[in-house]
Amino acid sequence: MRITNKEYAKIVKRRSPNTKTAVTTAKAFIIGGFICVIGQAFNNLYKHLGADVKTTGTLTSITLIFISALLTVFKAYDRIASHGGAGTLVPITGFSNAVVSSGIEYKTEGYIMGIGAKMFTIAGPVIVYGVLTSVLYGIILFIAQSYN
């Protein structure tokens, strides 16, 4: 059976469930905002305990990454993400979840070739592109400042 691209698009549109954009956007905003509120609470806690600004930010990031990894291991992060959508993917917790999930998926292949290798399958490109973008931005900034 041969069908055209237009016919196929019509079939897909008819069979696909309608997305409730307003509801999913609101859920993403609320759950993503709640993650940020938790982060701010840890930030305030570390400030209250006497940490300086730089250390406070680092401790807050580490804490959120740890909590996200722990929730991923116990499969709670997936349940939260099923409601929060992009609200759980955008913060640093989403990256932590992605890295830990890929490691868990391949744990049967061992610690090195399974967990270790597959965690860097997700983290590797992010790190590489992050570093390359930083270098490129630095070069552009250096050139722009040279002309001033």
TAZIHU-V171404 format. One record per helix or strand. SS is the DSSP state (helix for helix, strand for strand). FROM is the first residue (numbers start at 1). TO is the last residue. Records with the same first field share a line. If there is no record, write none. Layout:
# TAZIHU-V171404
SS = FROM-TO, FROM-TO
This chain:
# TAZIHU-V171404
helix = 5-15, 21-48, 53-73, 76-84, 86-89, 92-105, 107-109, 111-146
